[in-house]
Each structure stands twice: as structure tokens, then as C-alpha cells.
Amino acid sequence: MLVVTLGLNAQAETELGAILPENARKVAEHRYKSPNDFDGTIKFYKTKYPDATNNRTKIVNQPGVHAVHIANTSGKGGWEGLNIYEANDEVRIYVVPASGSGGSKKSKK
């Protein structure tokens, strides 16, 4: 039996309105462990938040550590940006709350 699913009704998990990769695991408030490697996580976010509309900044310049900040240029949601970083063979995502947002509202979109 062949089962084909279309992503039409897929529910994307979010934190403060920022989209998270499927199967991301919460490790602390606004912090998630990505199920993908660094390049896979960056590739995921390039499809969700394209370079042309969302500023990206390299935030760490150390051997063995990768870190990128993606700014929320749309202003939608309660997040200012995303910090994606790799250290100790783990990729983490920090959803930077917008000023005055404060809440930890995780929702389905």
C-alpha cells in the first residue's frame, strides 16, 4: 500500500510566531535543539525566511563554532530574530523575543 501525504495541512510548530524545524526539541525557554546539522538547519530557514527579505549576520568568528542571526524584518509575531548556532556537535536555535514580548507562547500555525 502506497500512502502519499501532501503538506497542505501540515502544522508548523512555532515559538513567538517564528517557524521551527519539524521535530525540533525544546531545551529551555525560547531554545530548541535542531534535528538537522548546521547546514541543513540554515537551508531550512532559507526556504522559510529567504535571504532577500530577512537579513542574516554571522555572529561568531571562532574555529569550530558556527552562528548566524536571522532578523525578523517583517515585524510579525513576538520575535525579533533567530540565533542559530552549532557547538559541541549540536545545533541550537534561540528565538529572540521582541522587546516587550516576554511570553513563551508556543503555538501551531
Jmol script that loads the backbone (N, CA, C; Angstrom):
load data "model"
ATOM      1  N   MET A   1       0.844  -1.178   0.000  1.00  0.00           N
ATOM      2  CA  MET A   1       0.000   0.000   0.000  1.00  0.00           C
ATOM      3  C   MET A   1       0.888   1.239   0.000  1.00  0.00           C
ATOM      4  N   LEU A   2       0.618   2.127  -0.905  1.00  0.00           N
ATOM      5  CA  LEU A   2       1.381   3.365  -1.025  1.00  0.00           C
ATOM      6  C   LEU A   2       0.545   4.502  -0.449  1.00  0.00           C
ATOM      7  N   VAL A   3       1.134   5.209   0.499  1.00  0.00           N
ATOM      8  CA  VAL A   3       0.437   6.340   1.108  1.00  0.00           C
ATOM      9  C   VAL A   3       1.186   7.604   0.715  1.00  0.00           C
ATOM     10  N   VAL A   4       0.463   8.536   0.143  1.00  0.00           N
ATOM     11  CA  VAL A   4       1.048   9.811  -0.263  1.00  0.00           C
ATOM     12  C   VAL A   4       0.407  10.900   0.574  1.00  0.00           C
ATOM     13  N   THR A   5       1.246  11.692   1.215  1.00  0.00           N
ATOM     14  CA  THR A   5       0.702  12.800   2.000  1.00  0.00           C
ATOM     15  C   THR A   5       1.138  14.099   1.360  1.00  0.00           C
ATOM     16  N   LEU A   6       0.235  15.009   1.316  1.00  0.00           N
ATOM     17  CA  LEU A   6       0.532  16.345   0.810  1.00  0.00           C
ATOM     18  C   LEU A   6       0.645  17.269   2.000  1.00  0.00           C
ATOM     19  N   GLY A   7       1.625  18.149   1.986  1.00  0.00           N
ATOM     20  CA  GLY A   7       1.862  19.051   3.096  1.00  0.00           C
ATOM     21  C   GLY A   7       0.865  20.188   3.181  1.00  0.00           C
ATOM     22  N   LEU A   8      -0.288  20.055   2.564  1.00  0.00           N
ATOM     23  CA  LEU A   8      -1.254  21.151   2.541  1.00  0.00           C
ATOM     24  C   LEU A   8      -1.774  21.497   3.920  1.00  0.00           C
ATOM     25  N   ASN A   9      -1.961  20.507   4.770  1.00  0.00           N
ATOM     26  CA  ASN A   9      -2.498  20.752   6.102  1.00  0.00           C
ATOM     27  C   ASN A   9      -1.446  20.581   7.183  1.00  0.00           C
ATOM     28  N   ALA A  10      -0.177  20.590   6.794  1.00  0.00           N
ATOM     29  CA  ALA A  10       0.890  20.400   7.767  1.00  0.00           C
ATOM     30  C   ALA A  10       0.869  21.532   8.787  1.00  0.00           C
ATOM     31  N   GLN A  11       1.029  21.178  10.034  1.00  0.00           N
ATOM     32  CA  GLN A  11       1.044  22.144  11.112  1.00  0.00           C
ATOM     33  C   GLN A  11       2.492  22.460  11.471  1.00  0.00           C
ATOM     34  N   ALA A  12       2.938  23.660  11.204  1.00  0.00           N
ATOM     35  CA  ALA A  12       4.297  24.062  11.550  1.00  0.00           C
ATOM     36  C   ALA A  12       4.320  24.514  13.003  1.00  0.00           C
ATOM     37  N   GLU A  13       5.273  24.012  13.752  1.00  0.00           N
ATOM     38  CA  GLU A  13       5.415  24.426  15.134  1.00  0.00           C
ATOM     39  C   GLU A  13       6.116  25.776  15.165  1.00  0.00           C
ATOM     40  N   THR A  14       5.679  26.643  16.052  1.00  0.00           N
ATOM     41  CA  THR A  14       6.266  27.977  16.151  1.00  0.00           C
ATOM     42  C   THR A  14       6.569  28.330  17.595  1.00  0.00           C
ATOM     43  N   GLU A  15       7.424  29.312  17.769  1.00  0.00           N
ATOM     44  CA  GLU A  15       7.726  29.908  19.064  1.00  0.00           C
ATOM     45  C   GLU A  15       7.666  31.410  18.860  1.00  0.00           C
ATOM     46  N   LEU A  16       6.746  32.074  19.540  1.00  0.00           N
ATOM     47  CA  LEU A  16       6.536  33.516  19.403  1.00  0.00           C
ATOM     48  C   LEU A  16       6.250  33.926  17.958  1.00  0.00           C
ATOM     49  N   GLY A  17       5.777  32.984  17.149  1.00  0.00           N
ATOM     50  CA  GLY A  17       5.462  33.250  15.750  1.00  0.00           C
ATOM     51  C   GLY A  17       6.557  32.842  14.784  1.00  0.00           C
ATOM     52  N   ALA A  18       7.748  32.489  15.288  1.00  0.00           N
ATOM     53  CA  ALA A  18       8.860  32.052  14.433  1.00  0.00           C
ATOM     54  C   ALA A  18       8.705  30.561  14.141  1.00  0.00           C
ATOM     55  N   ILE A  19       8.882  30.185  12.892  1.00  0.00           N
ATOM     56  CA  ILE A  19       8.733  28.790  12.478  1.00  0.00           C
ATOM     57  C   ILE A  19       9.947  27.981  12.931  1.00  0.00           C
ATOM     58  N   LEU A  20       9.671  26.778  13.453  1.00  0.00           N
ATOM     59  CA  LEU A  20      10.725  25.864  13.889  1.00  0.00           C
ATOM     60  C   LEU A  20      10.780  24.659  12.962  1.00  0.00           C
ATOM     61  N   PRO A  21      11.965  24.050  12.807  1.00  0.00           N
ATOM     62  CA  PRO A  21      12.053  22.834  12.002  1.00  0.00           C
ATOM     63  C   PRO A  21      11.221  21.714  12.623  1.00  0.00           C
ATOM     64  N   GLU A  22      10.702  20.851  11.782  1.00  0.00           N
ATOM     65  CA  GLU A  22       9.949  19.697  12.267  1.00  0.00           C
ATOM     66  C   GLU A  22      10.850  18.871  13.183  1.00  0.00           C
ATOM     67  N   ASN A  23      10.301  18.431  14.298  1.00  0.00           N
ATOM     68  CA  ASN A  23      10.999  17.612  15.300  1.00  0.00           C
ATOM     69  C   ASN A  23      12.048  18.370  16.100  1.00  0.00           C
ATOM     70  N   ALA A  24      12.010  19.704  16.084  1.00  0.00           N
ATOM     71  CA  ALA A  24      12.897  20.465  16.961  1.00  0.00           C
ATOM     72  C   ALA A  24      12.462  20.176  18.394  1.00  0.00           C
ATOM     73  N   ARG A  25      13.438  20.032  19.288  1.00  0.00           N
ATOM     74  CA  ARG A  25      13.137  19.670  20.673  1.00  0.00           C
ATOM     75  C   ARG A  25      13.450  20.844  21.592  1.00  0.00           C
ATOM     76  N   LYS A  26      12.472  21.217  22.406  1.00  0.00           N
ATOM     77  CA  LYS A  26      12.655  22.334  23.330  1.00  0.00           C
ATOM     78  C   LYS A  26      13.639  21.925  24.427  1.00  0.00           C
ATOM     79  N   VAL A  27      14.634  22.788  24.684  1.00  0.00           N
ATOM     80  CA  VAL A  27      15.626  22.502  25.720  1.00  0.00           C
ATOM     81  C   VAL A  27      15.614  23.548  26.838  1.00  0.00           C
ATOM     82  N   ALA A  28      15.024  24.699  26.581  1.00  0.00           N
ATOM     83  CA  ALA A  28      14.887  25.769  27.576  1.00  0.00           C
ATOM     84  C   ALA A  28      13.930  26.795  26.986  1.00  0.00           C
ATOM     85  N   GLU A  29      13.634  27.826  27.766  1.00  0.00           N
ATOM     86  CA  GLU A  29      12.714  28.844  27.273  1.00  0.00           C
ATOM     87  C   GLU A  29      13.276  29.494  26.008  1.00  0.00           C
ATOM     88  N   HIS A  30      12.504  29.443  24.935  1.00  0.00           N
ATOM     89  CA  HIS A  30      12.848  30.013  23.627  1.00  0.00           C
ATOM     90  C   HIS A  30      14.032  29.324  22.954  1.00  0.00           C
ATOM     91  N   ARG A  31      14.495  28.195  23.490  1.00  0.00           N
ATOM     92  CA  ARG A  31      15.669  27.500  22.948  1.00  0.00           C
ATOM     93  C   ARG A  31      15.294  26.088  22.515  1.00  0.00           C
ATOM     94  N   TYR A  32      15.782  25.716  21.319  1.00  0.00           N
ATOM     95  CA  TYR A  32      15.457  24.419  20.733  1.00  0.00           C
ATOM     96  C   TYR A  32      16.698  23.760  20.172  1.00  0.00           C
ATOM     97  N   LYS A  33      16.706  22.448  20.188  1.00  0.00           N
ATOM     98  CA  LYS A  33      17.751  21.668  19.530  1.00  0.00           C
ATOM     99  C   LYS A  33      17.208  21.275  18.166  1.00  0.00           C
ATOM    100  N   SER A  34      17.966  21.578  17.123  1.00  0.00           N
ATOM    101  CA  SER A  34      17.545  21.253  15.770  1.00  0.00           C
ATOM    102  C   SER A  34      17.795  19.775  15.487  1.00  0.00           C
ATOM    103  N   PRO A  35      16.887  19.126  14.764  1.00  0.00           N
ATOM    104  CA  PRO A  35      17.113  17.732  14.401  1.00  0.00           C
ATOM    105  C   PRO A  35      18.096  17.593  13.232  1.00  0.00           C
ATOM    106  N   ASN A  36      18.484  18.722  12.631  1.00  0.00           N
ATOM    107  CA  ASN A  36      19.363  18.734  11.461  1.00  0.00           C
ATOM    108  C   ASN A  36      20.755  19.224  11.832  1.00  0.00           C
ATOM    109  N   ASP A  37      21.718  19.015  10.928  1.00  0.00           N
ATOM    110  CA  ASP A  37      23.039  19.599  11.120  1.00  0.00           C
ATOM    111  C   ASP A  37      22.943  21.099  10.817  1.00  0.00           C
ATOM    112  N   PHE A  38      24.052  21.824  11.003  1.00  0.00           N
ATOM    113  CA  PHE A  38      24.023  23.274  10.830  1.00  0.00           C
ATOM    114  C   PHE A  38      23.597  23.664   9.418  1.00  0.00           C
ATOM    115  N   ASP A  39      24.226  23.031   8.412  1.00  0.00           N
ATOM    116  CA  ASP A  39      23.892  23.378   7.026  1.00  0.00           C
ATOM    117  C   ASP A  39      22.437  23.056   6.699  1.00  0.00           C
ATOM    118  N   GLY A  40      21.924  21.936   7.200  1.00  0.00           N
ATOM    119  CA  GLY A  40      20.527  21.570   6.973  1.00  0.00           C
ATOM    120  C   GLY A  40      19.568  22.551   7.633  1.00  0.00           C
ATOM    121  N   THR A  41      19.938  23.016   8.819  1.00  0.00           N
ATOM    122  CA  THR A  41      19.097  23.985   9.534  1.00  0.00           C
ATOM    123  C   THR A  41      19.084  25.324   8.794  1.00  0.00           C
ATOM    124  N   ILE A  42      20.249  25.769   8.333  1.00  0.00           N
ATOM    125  CA  ILE A  42      20.322  27.018   7.571  1.00  0.00           C
ATOM    126  C   ILE A  42      19.528  26.887   6.278  1.00  0.00           C
ATOM    127  N   LYS A  43      19.633  25.755   5.610  1.00  0.00           N
ATOM    128  CA  LYS A  43      18.882  25.519   4.366  1.00  0.00           C
ATOM    129  C   LYS A  43      17.370  25.584   4.641  1.00  0.00           C
ATOM    130  N   PHE A  44      16.916  24.982   5.755  1.00  0.00           N
ATOM    131  CA  PHE A  44      15.502  25.034   6.144  1.00  0.00           C
ATOM    132  C   PHE A  44      15.063  26.488   6.290  1.00  0.00           C
ATOM    133  N   TYR A  45      15.854  27.285   7.000  1.00  0.00           N
ATOM    134  CA  TYR A  45      15.466  28.676   7.234  1.00  0.00           C
ATOM    135  C   TYR A  45      15.564  29.545   5.981  1.00  0.00           C
ATOM    136  N   LYS A  46      16.405  29.176   5.035  1.00  0.00           N
ATOM    137  CA  LYS A  46      16.451  29.922   3.770  1.00  0.00           C
ATOM    138  C   LYS A  46      15.153  29.751   2.995  1.00  0.00           C
ATOM    139  N   THR A  47      14.479  28.605   3.165  1.00  0.00           N
ATOM    140  CA  THR A  47      13.191  28.414   2.495  1.00  0.00           C
ATOM    141  C   THR A  47      12.073  29.135   3.240  1.00  0.00           C
ATOM    142  N   LYS A  48      12.161  29.211   4.557  1.00  0.00           N
ATOM    143  CA  LYS A  48      11.119  29.867   5.355  1.00  0.00           C
ATOM    144  C   LYS A  48      11.294  31.380   5.419  1.00  0.00           C
ATOM    145  N   TYR A  49      12.536  31.820   5.538  1.00  0.00           N
ATOM    146  CA  TYR A  49      12.853  33.245   5.640  1.00  0.00           C
ATOM    147  C   TYR A  49      13.972  33.548   4.631  1.00  0.00           C
ATOM    148  N   PRO A  50      13.617  33.804   3.366  1.00  0.00           N
ATOM    149  CA  PRO A  50      14.612  33.991   2.301  1.00  0.00           C
ATOM    150  C   PRO A  50      15.589  35.140   2.566  1.00  0.00           C
ATOM    151  N   ASP A  51      16.807  34.969   2.053  1.00  0.00           N
ATOM    152  CA  ASP A  51      17.857  35.992   2.209  1.00  0.00           C
ATOM    153  C   ASP A  51      17.403  37.360   1.711  1.00  0.00           C
ATOM    154  N   ALA A  52      16.616  37.372   0.654  1.00  0.00           N
ATOM    155  CA  ALA A  52      16.204  38.640   0.037  1.00  0.00           C
ATOM    156  C   ALA A  52      15.330  39.484   0.968  1.00  0.00           C
ATOM    157  N   THR A  53      14.629  38.847   1.895  1.00  0.00           N
ATOM    158  CA  THR A  53      13.721  39.595   2.766  1.00  0.00           C
ATOM    159  C   THR A  53      14.117  39.569   4.243  1.00  0.00           C
ATOM    160  N   ASN A  54      15.051  38.731   4.615  1.00  0.00           N
ATOM    161  CA  ASN A  54      15.475  38.629   6.014  1.00  0.00           C
ATOM    162  C   ASN A  54      16.991  38.745   6.101  1.00  0.00           C
ATOM    163  N   ASN A  55      17.453  39.746   6.842  1.00  0.00           N
ATOM    164  CA  ASN A  55      18.892  39.977   6.994  1.00  0.00           C
ATOM    165  C   ASN A  55      19.527  38.846   7.797  1.00  0.00           C
ATOM    166  N   ARG A  56      20.688  38.394   7.339  1.00  0.00           N
ATOM    167  CA  ARG A  56      21.462  37.382   8.040  1.00  0.00           C
ATOM    168  C   ARG A  56      22.807  37.985   8.427  1.00  0.00           C
ATOM    169  N   THR A  57      23.236  37.703   9.656  1.00  0.00           N
ATOM    170  CA  THR A  57      24.506  38.213  10.138  1.00  0.00           C
ATOM    171  C   THR A  57      25.266  37.081  10.809  1.00  0.00           C
ATOM    172  N   LYS A  58      26.527  36.910  10.443  1.00  0.00           N
ATOM    173  CA  LYS A  58      27.376  35.949  11.127  1.00  0.00           C
ATOM    174  C   LYS A  58      27.715  36.562  12.478  1.00  0.00           C
ATOM    175  N   ILE A  59      27.437  35.839  13.571  1.00  0.00           N
ATOM    176  CA  ILE A  59      27.611  36.449  14.891  1.00  0.00           C
ATOM    177  C   ILE A  59      28.777  35.881  15.691  1.00  0.00           C
ATOM    178  N   VAL A  60      29.428  34.836  15.189  1.00  0.00           N
ATOM    179  CA  VAL A  60      30.599  34.281  15.870  1.00  0.00           C
ATOM    180  C   VAL A  60      31.665  34.000  14.834  1.00  0.00           C
ATOM    181  N   ASN A  61      32.894  34.302  15.187  1.00  0.00           N
ATOM    182  CA  ASN A  61      34.003  34.029  14.289  1.00  0.00           C
ATOM    183  C   ASN A  61      35.081  33.286  15.069  1.00  0.00           C
ATOM    184  N   GLN A  62      34.809  32.013  15.412  1.00  0.00           N
ATOM    185  CA  GLN A  62      35.751  31.181  16.139  1.00  0.00           C
ATOM    186  C   GLN A  62      35.850  29.828  15.466  1.00  0.00           C
ATOM    187  N   PRO A  63      37.014  29.213  15.503  1.00  0.00           N
ATOM    188  CA  PRO A  63      37.148  27.883  14.916  1.00  0.00           C
ATOM    189  C   PRO A  63      36.203  26.882  15.592  1.00  0.00           C
ATOM    190  N   GLY A  64      35.502  26.109  14.789  1.00  0.00           N
ATOM    191  CA  GLY A  64      34.629  25.071  15.322  1.00  0.00           C
ATOM    192  C   GLY A  64      33.267  25.534  15.795  1.00  0.00           C
ATOM    193  N   VAL A  65      32.996  26.827  15.695  1.00  0.00           N
ATOM    194  CA  VAL A  65      31.700  27.351  16.128  1.00  0.00           C
ATOM    195  C   VAL A  65      31.085  28.123  14.969  1.00  0.00           C
ATOM    196  N   HIS A  66      29.857  27.762  14.618  1.00  0.00           N
ATOM    197  CA  HIS A  66      29.110  28.488  13.592  1.00  0.00           C
ATOM    198  C   HIS A  66      27.934  29.167  14.286  1.00  0.00           C
ATOM    199  N   ALA A  67      27.662  30.402  13.937  1.00  0.00           N
ATOM    200  CA  ALA A  67      26.497  31.090  14.491  1.00  0.00           C
ATOM    201  C   ALA A  67      26.021  32.160  13.523  1.00  0.00           C
ATOM    202  N   VAL A  68      24.703  32.183  13.316  1.00  0.00           N
ATOM    203  CA  VAL A  68      24.080  33.131  12.395  1.00  0.00           C
ATOM    204  C   VAL A  68      22.848  33.716  13.074  1.00  0.00           C
ATOM    205  N   HIS A  69      22.629  35.014  12.867  1.00  0.00           N
ATOM    206  CA  HIS A  69      21.407  35.672  13.341  1.00  0.00           C
ATOM    207  C   HIS A  69      20.555  36.000  12.120  1.00  0.00           C
ATOM    208  N   ILE A  70      19.283  35.623  12.175  1.00  0.00           N
ATOM    209  CA  ILE A  70      18.322  35.966  11.124  1.00  0.00           C
ATOM    210  C   ILE A  70      17.340  36.961  11.730  1.00  0.00           C
ATOM    211  N   ALA A  71      17.293  38.150  11.175  1.00  0.00           N
ATOM    212  CA  ALA A  71      16.412  39.202  11.694  1.00  0.00           C
ATOM    213  C   ALA A  71      14.987  39.005  11.188  1.00  0.00           C
ATOM    214  N   ASN A  72      14.025  39.291  12.046  1.00  0.00           N
ATOM    215  CA  ASN A  72      12.612  39.283  11.659  1.00  0.00           C
ATOM    216  C   ASN A  72      12.286  40.655  11.096  1.00  0.00           C
ATOM    217  N   THR A  73      12.495  40.817   9.812  1.00  0.00           N
ATOM    218  CA  THR A  73      12.274  42.116   9.182  1.00  0.00           C
ATOM    219  C   THR A  73      10.802  42.409   8.928  1.00  0.00           C
ATOM    220  N   SER A  74       9.950  41.392   9.021  1.00  0.00           N
ATOM    221  CA  SER A  74       8.523  41.620   8.787  1.00  0.00           C
ATOM    222  C   SER A  74       7.859  42.278   9.991  1.00  0.00           C
ATOM    223  N   GLY A  75       8.446  42.091  11.172  1.00  0.00           N
ATOM    224  CA  GLY A  75       7.844  42.641  12.384  1.00  0.00           C
ATOM    225  C   GLY A  75       6.645  41.858  12.872  1.00  0.00           C
ATOM    226  N   LYS A  76       6.276  40.786  12.177  1.00  0.00           N
ATOM    227  CA  LYS A  76       5.129  39.966  12.588  1.00  0.00           C
ATOM    228  C   LYS A  76       5.556  38.999  13.675  1.00  0.00           C
ATOM    229  N   GLY A  77       4.667  38.758  14.616  1.00  0.00           N
ATOM    230  CA  GLY A  77       4.965  37.835  15.705  1.00  0.00           C
ATOM    231  C   GLY A  77       5.697  38.532  16.831  1.00  0.00           C
ATOM    232  N   GLY A  78       5.967  37.795  17.872  1.00  0.00           N
ATOM    233  CA  GLY A  78       6.618  38.349  19.054  1.00  0.00           C
ATOM    234  C   GLY A  78       8.101  38.048  19.100  1.00  0.00           C
ATOM    235  N   TRP A  79       8.727  37.879  17.921  1.00  0.00           N
ATOM    236  CA  TRP A  79      10.152  37.571  17.890  1.00  0.00           C
ATOM    237  C   TRP A  79      10.927  38.616  17.097  1.00  0.00           C
ATOM    238  N   GLU A  80      12.110  38.897  17.593  1.00  0.00           N
ATOM    239  CA  GLU A  80      12.990  39.879  16.956  1.00  0.00           C
ATOM    240  C   GLU A  80      13.897  39.214  15.931  1.00  0.00           C
ATOM    241  N   GLY A  81      14.281  37.965  16.213  1.00  0.00           N
ATOM    242  CA  GLY A  81      15.165  37.256  15.307  1.00  0.00           C
ATOM    243  C   GLY A  81      15.422  35.848  15.796  1.00  0.00           C
ATOM    244  N   LEU A  82      16.239  35.124  15.048  1.00  0.00           N
ATOM    245  CA  LEU A  82      16.637  33.763  15.392  1.00  0.00           C
ATOM    246  C   LEU A  82      18.149  33.707  15.455  1.00  0.00           C
ATOM    247  N   ASN A  83      18.691  33.101  16.503  1.00  0.00           N
ATOM    248  CA  ASN A  83      20.114  32.810  16.564  1.00  0.00           C
ATOM    249  C   ASN A  83      20.252  31.308  16.353  1.00  0.00           C
ATOM    250  N   ILE A  84      20.973  30.918  15.321  1.00  0.00           N
ATOM    251  CA  ILE A  84      21.196  29.513  15.009  1.00  0.00           C
ATOM    252  C   ILE A  84      22.686  29.278  15.206  1.00  0.00           C
ATOM    253  N   TYR A  85      23.022  28.315  16.066  1.00  0.00           N
ATOM    254  CA  TYR A  85      24.431  28.104  16.344  1.00  0.00           C
ATOM    255  C   TYR A  85      24.752  26.630  16.529  1.00  0.00           C
ATOM    256  N   GLU A  86      26.000  26.297  16.218  1.00  0.00           N
ATOM    257  CA  GLU A  86      26.487  24.934  16.361  1.00  0.00           C
ATOM    258  C   GLU A  86      27.710  24.958  17.251  1.00  0.00           C
ATOM    259  N   ALA A  87      27.681  24.115  18.264  1.00  0.00           N
ATOM    260  CA  ALA A  87      28.826  23.945  19.162  1.00  0.00           C
ATOM    261  C   ALA A  87      28.707  22.560  19.787  1.00  0.00           C
ATOM    262  N   ASN A  88      29.816  21.921  19.988  1.00  0.00           N
ATOM    263  CA  ASN A  88      29.829  20.577  20.587  1.00  0.00           C
ATOM    264  C   ASN A  88      28.930  19.604  19.834  1.00  0.00           C
ATOM    265  N   ASP A  89      28.975  19.662  18.519  1.00  0.00           N
ATOM    266  CA  ASP A  89      28.219  18.750  17.653  1.00  0.00           C
ATOM    267  C   ASP A  89      26.708  18.830  17.825  1.00  0.00           C
ATOM    268  N   GLU A  90      26.204  19.961  18.298  1.00  0.00           N
ATOM    269  CA  GLU A  90      24.760  20.178  18.411  1.00  0.00           C
ATOM    270  C   GLU A  90      24.408  21.500  17.744  1.00  0.00           C
ATOM    271  N   VAL A  91      23.222  21.522  17.134  1.00  0.00           N
ATOM    272  CA  VAL A  91      22.727  22.758  16.521  1.00  0.00           C
ATOM    273  C   VAL A  91      21.554  23.229  17.358  1.00  0.00           C
ATOM    274  N   ARG A  92      21.627  24.445  17.815  1.00  0.00           N
ATOM    275  CA  ARG A  92      20.583  25.030  18.653  1.00  0.00           C
ATOM    276  C   ARG A  92      19.978  26.243  17.960  1.00  0.00           C
ATOM    277  N   ILE A  93      18.738  26.505  18.303  1.00  0.00           N
ATOM    278  CA  ILE A  93      18.008  27.656  17.777  1.00  0.00           C
ATOM    279  C   ILE A  93      17.488  28.436  18.974  1.00  0.00           C
ATOM    280  N   TYR A  94      17.806  29.715  19.013  1.00  0.00           N
ATOM    281  CA  TYR A  94      17.270  30.588  20.053  1.00  0.00           C
ATOM    282  C   TYR A  94      16.357  31.594  19.384  1.00  0.00           C
ATOM    283  N   VAL A  95      15.103  31.628  19.808  1.00  0.00           N
ATOM    284  CA  VAL A  95      14.146  32.593  19.294  1.00  0.00           C
ATOM    285  C   VAL A  95      14.268  33.832  20.180  1.00  0.00           C
ATOM    286  N   VAL A  96      14.773  34.913  19.612  1.00  0.00           N
ATOM    287  CA  VAL A  96      14.990  36.148  20.363  1.00  0.00           C
ATOM    288  C   VAL A  96      13.652  36.872  20.479  1.00  0.00           C
ATOM    289  N   PRO A  97      13.128  37.003  21.710  1.00  0.00           N
ATOM    290  CA  PRO A  97      11.842  37.685  21.875  1.00  0.00           C
ATOM    291  C   PRO A  97      11.944  39.159  21.499  1.00  0.00           C
ATOM    292  N   ALA A  98      10.875  39.675  20.910  1.00  0.00           N
ATOM    293  CA  ALA A  98      10.815  41.103  20.609  1.00  0.00           C
ATOM    294  C   ALA A  98      10.724  41.864  21.917  1.00  0.00           C
ATOM    295  N   SER A  99      11.190  43.079  21.928  1.00  0.00           N
ATOM    296  CA  SER A  99      11.107  43.909  23.128  1.00  0.00           C
ATOM    297  C   SER A  99       9.672  43.976  23.606  1.00  0.00           C
ATOM    298  N   GLY A 100       9.463  43.691  24.875  1.00  0.00           N
ATOM    299  CA  GLY A 100       8.127  43.746  25.447  1.00  0.00           C
ATOM    300  C   GLY A 100       7.297  42.491  25.212  1.00  0.00           C
ATOM    301  N   SER A 101       7.827  41.525  24.462  1.00  0.00           N
ATOM    302  CA  SER A 101       7.080  40.297  24.175  1.00  0.00           C
ATOM    303  C   SER A 101       7.028  39.399  25.397  1.00  0.00           C
ATOM    304  N   GLY A 102       8.200  39.066  25.918  1.00  0.00           N
ATOM    305  CA  GLY A 102       8.328  38.329  27.164  1.00  0.00           C
ATOM    306  C   GLY A 102       7.709  36.959  27.245  1.00  0.00           C
ATOM    307  N   GLY A 103       6.597  36.689  26.617  1.00  0.00           N
ATOM    308  CA  GLY A 103       5.903  35.425  26.783  1.00  0.00           C
ATOM    309  C   GLY A 103       6.571  34.261  26.100  1.00  0.00           C
ATOM    310  N   SER A 104       6.184  33.062  26.515  1.00  0.00           N
ATOM    311  CA  SER A 104       6.700  31.834  25.915  1.00  0.00           C
ATOM    312  C   SER A 104       5.554  31.126  25.233  1.00  0.00           C
ATOM    313  N   LYS A 105       4.956  31.770  24.260  1.00  0.00           N
ATOM    314  CA  LYS A 105       3.767  31.232  23.614  1.00  0.00           C
ATOM    315  C   LYS A 105       4.172  30.360  22.440  1.00  0.00           C
ATOM    316  N   LYS A 106       4.067  29.081  22.641  1.00  0.00           N
ATOM    317  CA  LYS A 106       4.351  28.112  21.594  1.00  0.00           C
ATOM    318  C   LYS A 106       3.031  27.753  20.970  1.00  0.00           C
ATOM    319  N   SER A 107       2.962  27.787  19.645  1.00  0.00           N
ATOM    320  CA  SER A 107       1.675  27.519  19.013  1.00  0.00           C
ATOM    321  C   SER A 107       1.848  26.720  17.760  1.00  0.00           C
ATOM    322  N   LYS A 108       0.743  26.277  17.231  1.00  0.00           N
ATOM    323  CA  LYS A 108       0.721  25.617  15.933  1.00  0.00           C
ATOM    324  C   LYS A 108       0.213  26.619  14.926  1.00  0.00           C
ATOM    325  N   LYS A 109       0.786  26.633  13.761  1.00  0.00           N
ATOM    326  CA  LYS A 109       0.380  27.589  12.742  1.00  0.00           C
ATOM    327  C   LYS A 109      -0.380  26.872  11.658  1.00  0.00           C
TER     328      LYS A 109
END
end "model"
wireframe off; spacefill off
backbone 0.3
color backbone group
